[in-house]
Amino acid sequence: MSAKKLLLVPGTLCDERLWLPMLSTTAGQQLQSAFTIQHANIWQAQHRALMLDAIAKAEAEHLVGFSLGGYLLLSHAISAAATKPKHIKSLVLIACSAGALTAEEQKMRQQTLNWLQHHRYQGMSQKRLSEFVHRSQLNNPAVTTPILAMDKELGHQVLLNQLTQTSNRPSLLEALDQIQCPVLIIGAADDQKVPLAALEQMAAACKDATLEVLPHCGHMLPLEQPEQLALLLSSFYQSCGVVVSEA
């Protein structure tokens, strides 16, 4: 098996099921031949420091993060730039922002946290689901089933921990130029959680970044566009000098 490690880091209330459709595509299977695939179990960590520790312990050279996972990877990559400047070979950021939460986002986050302190989280409503998924995918069980299953099974305490630990996150934008490796930023044109402007800010702040925006797709990009994501990753790694071809 290849010694090259590729670490996949999920977002809020997500685990490795987020990546399974992408890894099951033809291009995804080729990625598994080119890399040792690892998963960062950030949902098991109660504190942000432990989330970052789960990433660091993997000692992976190639990093892929979605949403919260992307922000955590940026924090890790900025720290690694000072201590191990040549260790990280590539960074992929999917549907994430490097910025701090806006005042409105902080207000909404605090309202959610206050509610969670006094009520039991009962899972994602259809209305809430429509904020994360493109309208064309709302009746696609390949997309909605894993979202609802992760949401239900990870549940109240994981959501409370993750929201609490990431509410006062600092902006990383001014430090992005410290990252030395190639960066691929992938976003969705219809993402209601991460605006295109946030992706463009990250791309402009990095020394070596490429921005790809997928149409007809919402925030849950790895589940909504698994084949296109796998193809983008495959092409990116080829450009980084990693041979990704049919096994």
Backbone as CSV, one residue per row, in Angstrom:
resi,resn,N_x,N_y,N_z,CA_x,CA_y,CA_z,C_x,C_y,C_z
1,MET,0.844,-1.194,0.000,0.000,0.000,0.000,0.879,1.242,0.000
2,SER,0.425,2.275,-0.657,1.191,3.510,-0.755,1.408,4.111,0.620
3,ALA,2.626,4.709,0.803,2.941,5.360,2.072,2.361,6.763,2.143
4,LYS,1.898,7.290,1.005,1.319,8.636,1.012,-0.017,8.609,1.741
5,LYS,-0.166,9.504,2.700,-1.375,9.530,3.524,-2.279,10.680,3.100
6,LEU,-3.560,10.373,2.936,-4.570,11.382,2.646,-5.579,11.357,3.786
7,LEU,-5.686,12.471,4.499,-6.576,12.566,5.645,-7.844,13.306,5.273
8,LEU,-8.996,12.696,5.555,-10.301,13.285,5.287,-10.911,13.755,6.608
9,VAL,-11.266,15.044,6.656,-11.783,15.642,7.895,-13.199,16.149,7.639
10,PRO,-14.198,15.594,8.306,-15.597,15.960,8.052,-15.980,17.255,8.756
11,GLY,-17.242,17.653,8.587,-17.751,18.868,9.210,-18.624,18.572,10.416
12,THR,-19.395,19.563,10.821,-20.276,19.450,11.982,-21.305,18.329,11.790
13,LEU,-21.447,17.500,12.808,-22.373,16.361,12.799,-22.169,15.458,11.582
14,CYS,-20.919,15.281,11.204,-20.580,14.367,10.106,-19.460,13.441,10.552
15,ASP,-19.439,12.244,9.961,-18.339,11.320,10.180,-17.891,10.784,8.834
16,GLU,-17.222,9.649,8.803,-16.643,9.161,7.553,-17.685,8.797,6.501
17,ARG,-18.962,8.685,6.887,-20.013,8.425,5.906,-20.145,9.563,4.898
18,LEU,-19.689,10.737,5.279,-19.693,11.877,4.362,-18.906,11.583,3.097
19,TRP,-17.850,10.797,3.217,-16.913,10.585,2.109,-17.161,9.301,1.326
20,LEU,-17.993,8.415,1.839,-18.131,7.100,1.210,-18.617,7.157,-0.242
21,PRO,-19.624,7.987,-0.591,-20.036,8.038,-1.999,-18.909,8.485,-2.921
22,MET,-18.120,9.456,-2.499,-16.993,9.918,-3.314,-15.950,8.821,-3.481
23,LEU,-15.641,8.122,-2.397,-14.636,7.065,-2.470,-15.119,5.867,-3.279
24,SER,-16.428,5.732,-3.439,-16.987,4.605,-4.184,-17.009,4.828,-5.688
25,THR,-16.786,6.053,-6.143,-16.753,6.315,-7.583,-15.470,5.734,-8.182
26,THR,-15.428,5.685,-9.494,-14.216,5.169,-10.158,-12.998,5.997,-9.787
27,ALA,-13.124,7.318,-9.855,-12.007,8.184,-9.493,-11.672,8.056,-8.016
28,GLY,-12.684,7.833,-7.189,-12.456,7.653,-5.760,-11.703,6.375,-5.458
29,GLN,-12.013,5.328,-6.187,-11.289,4.072,-6.023,-9.832,4.224,-6.449
30,GLN,-9.595,5.044,-7.458,-8.224,5.320,-7.890,-7.460,6.093,-6.819
31,LEU,-8.159,6.995,-6.147,-7.529,7.717,-5.036,-7.105,6.746,-3.939
32,GLN,-7.929,5.736,-3.694,-7.605,4.762,-2.654,-6.407,3.902,-3.036
33,SER,-6.159,3.780,-4.337,-4.970,3.058,-4.785,-3.715,3.919,-4.672
34,ALA,-3.897,5.230,-4.804,-2.754,6.145,-4.766,-2.362,6.555,-3.353
35,PHE,-3.325,6.496,-2.418,-3.100,6.976,-1.055,-3.524,5.941,-0.015
36,THR,-2.966,6.080,1.170,-3.535,5.454,2.357,-4.563,6.440,2.900
37,ILE,-5.836,6.086,2.813,-6.908,6.986,3.237,-7.100,6.884,4.749
38,GLN,-7.124,8.042,5.411,-7.367,8.094,6.845,-8.542,9.033,7.123
39,HIS,-9.197,8.826,8.270,-10.321,9.669,8.666,-10.025,10.289,10.031
40,ALA,-10.255,11.588,10.145,-10.084,12.273,11.427,-11.412,12.236,12.185
41,ASN,-11.428,11.566,13.317,-12.665,11.399,14.079,-12.912,12.601,14.986
42,ILE,-13.100,13.766,14.389,-13.216,14.985,15.193,-14.488,14.997,16.021
43,TRP,-15.502,14.226,15.646,-16.751,14.202,16.403,-16.571,13.548,17.776
44,GLN,-15.476,12.836,17.965,-15.211,12.197,19.255,-14.537,13.145,20.242
45,ALA,-14.091,14.321,19.751,-13.354,15.264,20.594,-14.304,16.271,21.238
46,GLN,-14.093,16.543,22.520,-14.950,17.472,23.238,-14.438,18.911,23.172
47,HIS,-13.176,19.090,22.788,-12.590,20.428,22.743,-11.888,20.644,21.407
48,ARG,-11.802,21.915,20.999,-11.172,22.223,19.715,-9.722,21.748,19.687
49,ALA,-9.012,21.870,20.801,-7.617,21.418,20.846,-7.515,19.927,20.543
50,LEU,-8.497,19.152,21.006,-8.489,17.709,20.744,-8.868,17.404,19.300
51,MET,-9.713,18.248,18.694,-10.010,18.101,17.269,-8.737,18.289,16.451
52,LEU,-7.975,19.334,16.795,-6.717,19.602,16.093,-5.701,18.501,16.367
53,ASP,-5.731,17.950,17.574,-4.816,16.866,17.920,-5.096,15.625,17.083
54,ALA,-6.382,15.354,16.812,-6.743,14.204,15.980,-6.183,14.362,14.569
55,ILE,-6.133,15.594,14.091,-5.574,15.868,12.769,-4.059,15.715,12.787
56,ALA,-3.413,16.289,13.795,-1.949,16.249,13.870,-1.426,14.819,14.029
57,LYS,-2.131,14.004,14.818,-1.658,12.642,15.079,-1.648,11.771,13.825
58,ALA,-2.472,12.119,12.844,-2.500,11.338,11.604,-1.212,11.475,10.812
59,GLU,-0.518,12.601,10.983,0.743,12.879,10.284,0.604,12.691,8.776
60,ALA,-0.528,13.122,8.244,-0.791,12.984,6.805,-0.161,14.144,6.033
61,GLU,0.313,13.842,4.822,0.918,14.862,3.971,-0.118,15.575,3.115
62,HIS,-1.229,14.900,2.841,-2.278,15.443,1.983,-3.566,15.525,2.804
63,LEU,-4.200,16.694,2.813,-5.299,16.965,3.723,-6.526,17.456,2.969
64,VAL,-7.685,16.899,3.312,-8.957,17.311,2.711,-9.944,17.578,3.843
65,GLY,-10.529,18.773,3.862,-11.467,19.106,4.922,-12.735,19.720,4.392
66,PHE,-13.854,19.360,5.019,-15.161,19.880,4.637,-15.712,20.755,5.745
67,SER,-16.139,21.979,5.405,-16.826,22.884,6.322,-15.997,23.099,7.590
68,LEU,-16.494,22.711,8.771,-15.716,22.834,9.998,-14.364,22.150,9.856
69,GLY,-14.342,20.999,9.197,-13.082,20.287,8.993,-12.085,21.089,8.192
70,GLY,-12.570,21.875,7.229,-11.686,22.732,6.448,-11.066,23.826,7.296
71,TYR,-11.873,24.433,8.163,-11.347,25.472,9.049,-10.288,24.886,9.986
72,LEU,-10.560,23.717,10.537,-9.591,23.072,11.418,-8.292,22.750,10.677
73,LEU,-8.403,22.321,9.436,-7.202,22.028,8.646,-6.385,23.281,8.401
74,LEU,-7.058,24.395,8.171,-6.328,25.653,7.998,-5.548,25.998,9.263
75,SER,-6.170,25.849,10.414,-5.471,26.099,11.679,-4.252,25.199,11.801
76,HIS,-4.439,23.925,11.468,-3.344,22.959,11.533,-2.233,23.311,10.542
77,ALA,-2.601,23.668,9.326,-1.601,23.967,8.301,-0.803,25.219,8.637
78,ILE,-1.460,26.213,9.214,-0.757,27.438,9.614,0.250,27.130,10.716
79,SER,-0.150,26.307,11.678,0.784,25.913,12.744,1.930,25.079,12.197
80,ALA,1.609,24.162,11.286,2.637,23.294,10.712,3.633,24.080,9.859
81,ALA,3.196,25.199,9.287,4.088,26.021,8.460,5.264,26.539,9.273
82,ALA,5.061,26.705,10.583,6.127,27.204,11.445,7.015,26.081,11.978
83,THR,6.434,24.892,12.170,7.181,23.803,12.797,7.655,22.728,11.816
84,LYS,6.824,22.430,10.818,7.173,21.439,9.792,6.807,22.004,8.421
85,PRO,7.539,23.007,7.949,7.114,23.756,6.764,6.981,22.941,5.486
86,LYS,7.651,21.794,5.385,7.603,21.013,4.147,6.814,19.711,4.302
87,HIS,6.224,19.497,5.470,5.536,18.222,5.697,4.231,18.130,4.909
88,ILE,3.433,19.177,4.932,2.149,19.145,4.228,2.376,19.412,2.747
89,LYS,1.937,18.489,1.908,2.175,18.569,0.465,1.002,19.177,-0.290
90,SER,-0.211,19.071,0.251,-1.372,19.657,-0.424,-2.504,19.824,0.570
91,LEU,-3.406,20.753,0.232,-4.528,21.069,1.110,-5.763,21.307,0.247
92,VAL,-6.853,20.603,0.559,-8.124,20.777,-0.143,-9.169,21.239,0.863
93,LEU,-9.826,22.353,0.533,-10.821,22.959,1.409,-12.166,22.952,0.694
94,ILE,-13.159,22.303,1.279,-14.455,22.131,0.637,-15.531,22.855,1.446
95,ALA,-16.223,23.787,0.805,-17.364,24.477,1.420,-17.029,24.999,2.814
96,CYS,-15.912,25.713,2.926,-15.523,26.233,4.230,-15.054,27.675,4.108
97,SER,-14.988,28.330,5.242,-14.524,29.716,5.303,-13.380,29.824,6.294
98,ALA,-12.434,30.705,6.005,-11.326,30.963,6.929,-11.641,32.090,7.890
99,GLY,-12.773,32.741,7.706,-13.109,33.900,8.506,-13.731,33.545,9.840
100,ALA,-13.795,34.553,10.717,-14.531,34.416,11.967,-16.027,34.487,11.664
101,LEU,-16.841,34.053,12.608,-18.277,34.182,12.434,-18.662,35.665,12.444
102,THR,-19.598,36.027,11.603,-20.106,37.394,11.609,-20.926,37.631,12.876
103,ALA,-21.247,38.887,13.150,-22.055,39.210,14.325,-23.408,38.508,14.266
104,GLU,-23.997,38.457,13.077,-25.291,37.794,12.922,-25.152,36.291,13.133
105,GLU,-24.076,35.690,12.605,-23.840,34.259,12.794,-23.608,33.938,14.271
106,GLN,-22.861,34.791,14.962,-22.621,34.575,16.386,-23.919,34.649,17.180
107,LYS,-24.790,35.597,16.807,-26.081,35.734,17.483,-26.918,34.477,17.295
108,MET,-26.986,33.986,16.054,-27.762,32.782,15.771,-27.151,31.563,16.454
109,ARG,-25.822,31.499,16.477,-25.150,30.390,17.138,-25.464,30.371,18.633
110,GLN,-25.439,31.541,19.259,-25.732,31.606,20.689,-27.173,31.221,20.979
111,GLN,-28.086,31.619,20.103,-29.483,31.228,20.283,-29.623,29.703,20.211
112,THR,-28.908,29.095,19.279,-28.944,27.640,19.146,-28.364,26.972,20.384
113,LEU,-27.234,27.488,20.873,-26.604,26.917,22.060,-27.503,27.050,23.285
114,ASN,-28.150,28.199,23.418,-29.076,28.384,24.545,-30.210,27.376,24.483
115,TRP,-30.701,27.126,23.281,-31.791,26.161,23.110,-31.306,24.752,23.459
116,LEU,-30.102,24.400,22.988,-29.571,23.061,23.239,-29.289,22.813,24.714
117,GLN,-29.025,23.876,25.460,-28.768,23.721,26.893,-30.031,23.312,27.656
118,HIS,-31.190,23.605,27.091,-32.445,23.364,27.811,-33.394,22.394,27.102
119,HIS,-33.034,21.975,25.896,-33.893,21.056,25.140,-33.042,19.932,24.551
120,ARG,-33.693,18.842,24.268,-33.009,17.711,23.634,-33.115,17.852,22.131
121,TYR,-31.973,17.807,21.447,-31.974,17.907,19.989,-32.658,16.686,19.389
122,GLN,-33.668,16.922,18.557,-34.470,15.835,17.998,-34.134,15.523,16.540
123,GLY,-33.113,16.155,16.012,-32.725,15.866,14.638,-33.128,16.968,13.672
124,MET,-32.647,16.846,12.467,-32.813,17.880,11.445,-34.210,17.836,10.828
125,SER,-34.867,18.988,10.794,-36.179,19.098,10.158,-36.005,19.211,8.643
126,GLN,-37.086,19.032,7.903,-37.039,19.173,6.456,-36.659,20.600,6.071
127,LYS,-37.155,21.569,6.822,-36.807,22.965,6.542,-35.318,23.195,6.733
128,ARG,-34.772,22.651,7.805,-33.332,22.790,8.071,-32.515,22.071,7.002
129,LEU,-32.978,20.909,6.593,-32.285,20.151,5.553,-32.190,20.969,4.262
130,SER,-33.241,21.707,3.945,-33.264,22.499,2.707,-32.242,23.630,2.732
131,GLU,-31.716,23.969,3.900,-30.677,24.991,4.004,-29.299,24.423,3.672
132,PHE,-29.183,23.113,3.712,-27.884,22.468,3.496,-27.763,21.796,2.137
133,VAL,-28.894,21.480,1.522,-28.901,20.678,0.295,-29.593,21.446,-0.823
134,HIS,-29.081,21.335,-2.023,-29.719,21.962,-3.181,-31.122,21.385,-3.370
135,ARG,-32.034,22.239,-3.783,-33.445,21.821,-3.902,-33.625,20.612,-4.812
136,SER,-32.746,20.440,-5.795,-32.859,19.301,-6.705,-32.488,17.981,-6.035
137,GLN,-31.858,18.043,-4.844,-31.405,16.832,-4.162,-32.239,16.472,-2.937
138,LEU,-33.247,17.269,-2.640,-34.007,17.057,-1.409,-34.756,15.729,-1.381
139,ASN,-35.071,15.197,-2.543,-35.762,13.902,-2.614,-34.841,12.783,-3.095
140,ASN,-33.543,13.005,-2.996,-32.562,12.002,-3.409,-32.044,11.288,-2.158
141,PRO,-32.474,10.039,-1.920,-32.062,9.341,-0.688,-30.562,9.117,-0.593
142,ALA,-29.863,9.081,-1.730,-28.406,8.915,-1.690,-27.746,10.098,-0.987
143,VAL,-28.421,11.247,-1.025,-27.918,12.453,-0.371,-28.500,12.603,1.019
144,THR,-29.818,12.498,1.132,-30.481,12.816,2.398,-30.333,11.728,3.459
145,THR,-30.297,10.464,3.047,-30.233,9.379,4.032,-28.977,9.460,4.903
146,PRO,-27.774,9.576,4.316,-26.589,9.678,5.184,-26.578,10.950,6.032
147,ILE,-27.097,12.061,5.513,-27.146,13.293,6.310,-27.997,13.088,7.552
148,LEU,-29.194,12.552,7.350,-30.113,12.356,8.469,-29.618,11.275,9.426
149,ALA,-28.951,10.269,8.904,-28.422,9.202,9.766,-27.284,9.732,10.643
150,MET,-26.353,10.488,10.060,-25.257,11.066,10.850,-25.810,12.022,11.893
151,ASP,-26.751,12.852,11.465,-27.363,13.830,12.350,-28.012,13.153,13.560
152,LYS,-28.734,12.062,13.313,-29.435,11.357,14.380,-28.471,10.611,15.296
153,GLU,-27.517,9.910,14.706,-26.650,9.041,15.496,-25.582,9.800,16.272
154,LEU,-25.023,10.858,15.691,-24.042,11.660,16.423,-24.742,12.517,17.471
155,GLY,-25.816,13.170,17.060,-26.778,13.714,17.993,-26.404,14.908,18.857
156,HIS,-27.166,15.012,19.961,-27.196,16.208,20.804,-25.820,16.613,21.333
157,GLN,-25.125,15.704,21.981,-23.889,16.083,22.671,-22.793,16.477,21.697
158,VAL,-22.692,15.771,20.582,-21.687,16.126,19.569,-21.984,17.504,18.993
159,LEU,-23.249,17.760,18.691,-23.618,19.079,18.161,-23.302,20.173,19.168
160,LEU,-23.652,19.952,20.412,-23.391,20.939,21.455,-21.892,21.195,21.599
161,ASN,-21.092,20.135,21.631,-19.640,20.295,21.746,-19.066,21.064,20.568
162,GLN,-19.462,20.670,19.369,-18.867,21.271,18.175,-19.250,22.739,18.028
163,LEU,-20.491,23.074,18.309,-20.909,24.464,18.209,-20.254,25.315,19.297
164,THR,-20.160,24.771,20.504,-19.536,25.505,21.609,-18.071,25.787,21.320
165,GLN,-17.370,24.779,20.821,-15.926,24.889,20.645,-15.511,25.718,19.431
166,THR,-16.455,26.011,18.555,-16.082,26.744,17.332,-16.818,28.070,17.189
167,SER,-17.520,28.502,18.221,-18.294,29.742,18.118,-17.420,30.986,18.102
168,ASN,-16.343,30.977,18.879,-15.478,32.154,18.975,-14.184,31.977,18.189
169,ARG,-14.292,31.346,17.067,-13.099,31.058,16.280,-12.523,32.344,15.687
170,PRO,-11.207,32.469,15.663,-10.594,33.660,15.080,-10.543,33.573,13.558
171,SER,-10.430,34.711,12.912,-10.221,34.725,11.467,-8.797,34.279,11.168
172,LEU,-8.643,33.443,10.160,-7.323,32.949,9.755,-6.834,33.602,8.469
173,LEU,-7.603,34.510,7.917,-7.308,35.050,6.588,-5.923,35.665,6.495
174,GLU,-5.519,36.423,7.502,-4.241,37.127,7.432,-3.045,36.179,7.530
175,ALA,-3.276,34.955,7.970,-2.181,33.993,8.126,-2.099,32.990,6.977
176,LEU,-3.035,33.075,6.031,-3.071,32.066,4.970,-1.839,32.103,4.071
177,ASP,-1.174,33.248,3.973,0.008,33.317,3.112,1.195,32.553,3.700
178,GLN,1.054,32.051,4.933,2.106,31.220,5.523,2.091,29.795,4.972
179,ILE,0.952,29.388,4.400,0.817,28.028,3.872,1.596,27.922,2.562
180,GLN,2.516,26.967,2.507,3.434,26.865,1.373,2.980,25.884,0.294
181,CYS,2.079,24.978,0.621,1.704,23.923,-0.328,0.594,24.393,-1.265
182,PRO,0.371,23.668,-2.376,-0.765,23.969,-3.247,-2.083,23.769,-2.506
183,VAL,-3.040,24.657,-2.778,-4.340,24.620,-2.114,-5.439,24.568,-3.172
184,LEU,-6.356,23.632,-3.029,-7.540,23.565,-3.881,-8.752,23.908,-3.033
185,ILE,-9.488,24.923,-3.452,-10.699,25.346,-2.760,-11.892,24.974,-3.631
186,ILE,-12.815,24.203,-3.079,-13.986,23.745,-3.832,-15.241,24.257,-3.128
187,GLY,-16.074,24.938,-3.886,-17.310,25.466,-3.325,-18.503,25.128,-4.188
188,ALA,-19.669,25.480,-3.687,-20.926,25.227,-4.394,-21.609,26.558,-4.692
189,ALA,-22.096,26.684,-5.905,-22.709,27.947,-6.328,-23.941,28.287,-5.509
190,ASP,-24.641,27.269,-5.006,-25.884,27.498,-4.271,-25.755,27.174,-2.785
191,ASP,-24.544,27.289,-2.263,-24.298,27.038,-0.840,-24.901,28.171,-0.015
192,GLN,-25.849,27.840,0.866,-26.480,28.849,1.726,-25.682,29.106,3.000
193,LYS,-24.628,28.329,3.233,-23.830,28.456,4.451,-22.515,29.187,4.216
194,VAL,-21.895,28.972,3.082,-20.609,29.595,2.782,-20.728,30.358,1.464
195,PRO,-20.741,31.689,1.502,-20.896,32.475,0.276,-19.656,32.420,-0.596
196,LEU,-19.852,32.649,-1.868,-18.751,32.633,-2.830,-17.672,33.630,-2.436
197,ALA,-18.059,34.765,-1.874,-17.082,35.783,-1.481,-16.075,35.243,-0.471
198,ALA,-16.526,34.360,0.425,-15.616,33.785,1.418,-14.588,32.875,0.754
199,LEU,-15.017,32.148,-0.270,-14.093,31.282,-1.013,-13.081,32.119,-1.789
200,GLU,-13.552,33.180,-2.397,-12.670,34.059,-3.163,-11.656,34.737,-2.250
201,GLN,-12.068,35.112,-1.045,-11.137,35.697,-0.073,-10.010,34.727,0.245
202,MET,-10.360,33.482,0.504,-9.343,32.474,0.815,-8.389,32.291,-0.354
203,ALA,-8.943,32.174,-1.548,-8.111,31.948,-2.733,-7.132,33.096,-2.939
204,ALA,-7.595,34.313,-2.701,-6.732,35.483,-2.886,-5.651,35.558,-1.815
205,ALA,-5.954,35.061,-0.618,-5.015,35.168,0.494,-3.926,34.103,0.466
206,CYS,-4.177,32.990,-0.202,-3.189,31.912,-0.284,-2.173,32.197,-1.393
207,LYS,-0.965,31.675,-1.219,0.078,31.888,-2.219,-0.162,31.079,-3.488
208,ASP,-0.707,29.881,-3.327,-0.857,28.963,-4.466,-2.195,28.254,-4.347
209,ALA,-3.267,28.935,-4.768,-4.614,28.378,-4.603,-5.378,28.367,-5.917
210,THR,-6.186,27.337,-6.084,-7.106,27.219,-7.211,-8.519,27.115,-6.656
211,LEU,-9.442,27.854,-7.243,-10.828,27.840,-6.804,-11.709,27.185,-7.854
212,GLU,-12.487,26.192,-7.437,-13.457,25.527,-8.304,-14.840,25.654,-7.659
213,VAL,-15.828,26.088,-8.448,-17.189,26.250,-7.934,-18.128,25.370,-8.754
214,LEU,-18.831,24.462,-8.069,-19.716,23.527,-8.746,-21.139,24.082,-8.802
215,PRO,-21.780,24.036,-9.961,-23.160,24.526,-10.081,-24.167,23.517,-9.548
216,HIS,-25.394,23.992,-9.310,-26.507,23.122,-8.906,-26.141,22.246,-7.717
217,CYS,-25.530,22.853,-6.718,-25.061,22.101,-5.561,-25.170,22.966,-4.317
218,GLY,-25.571,22.354,-3.184,-25.647,23.052,-1.924,-24.431,22.790,-1.058
219,HIS,-24.578,23.032,0.238,-23.444,22.951,1.156,-22.877,21.543,1.274
220,MET,-23.722,20.522,1.192,-23.272,19.141,1.398,-22.642,18.578,0.133
221,LEU,-21.673,19.254,-0.356,-21.045,18.968,-1.649,-20.507,17.539,-1.786
222,PRO,-19.834,16.979,-0.773,-19.326,15.613,-0.954,-20.401,14.574,-1.212
223,LEU,-21.615,14.799,-0.688,-22.711,13.870,-0.918,-23.508,14.219,-2.171
224,GLU,-23.579,15.505,-2.495,-24.367,15.940,-3.643,-23.632,15.731,-4.964
225,GLN,-22.321,15.900,-4.966,-21.524,15.784,-6.186,-20.300,14.892,-5.953
226,PRO,-20.497,13.648,-5.535,-19.350,12.792,-5.197,-18.441,12.490,-6.380
227,GLU,-19.028,12.261,-7.546,-18.200,11.938,-8.710,-17.370,13.136,-9.149
228,GLN,-18.004,14.310,-9.196,-17.278,15.501,-9.609,-16.183,15.838,-8.601
229,LEU,-16.468,15.644,-7.316,-15.457,15.892,-6.295,-14.264,14.965,-6.471
230,ALA,-14.523,13.693,-6.700,-13.431,12.733,-6.886,-12.582,13.097,-8.094
231,LEU,-13.227,13.536,-9.167,-12.483,13.928,-10.370,-11.627,15.162,-10.118
232,LEU,-12.165,16.130,-9.374,-11.395,17.332,-9.035,-10.182,16.977,-8.184
233,LEU,-10.383,16.086,-7.216,-9.274,15.667,-6.370,-8.215,14.943,-7.191
234,SER,-8.656,14.053,-8.053,-7.721,13.293,-8.878,-6.876,14.221,-9.748
235,SER,-7.527,15.184,-10.389,-6.807,16.130,-11.238,-5.842,16.983,-10.425
236,PHE,-6.285,17.408,-9.245,-5.434,18.236,-8.382,-4.186,17.471,-7.956
237,TYR,-4.360,16.220,-7.558,-3.201,15.459,-7.105,-2.245,15.154,-8.253
238,GLN,-2.781,14.983,-9.447,-1.899,14.825,-10.606,-1.050,16.063,-10.776
239,SER,-1.650,17.254,-10.598,-0.906,18.502,-10.738,0.124,18.672,-9.627
240,CYS,-0.091,17.973,-8.492,0.853,18.025,-7.377,1.940,16.964,-7.511
241,GLY,1.899,16.190,-8.585,2.924,15.184,-8.813,2.609,13.818,-8.257
242,VAL,1.369,13.619,-7.798,0.944,12.313,-7.303,0.260,11.571,-8.446
243,VAL,0.746,10.395,-8.770,0.168,9.632,-9.874,-1.124,8.980,-9.393
244,VAL,-2.235,9.379,-9.999,-3.539,8.802,-9.688,-4.062,8.175,-10.961
245,SER,-4.052,6.863,-11.019,-4.487,6.183,-12.238,-5.176,4.894,-11.847
246,GLU,-5.803,4.287,-12.829,-6.568,3.072,-12.563,-5.673,1.963,-12.050
247,ALA,-6.114,1.336,-10.970,-5.318,0.250,-10.355,-5.271,-0.949,-11.256
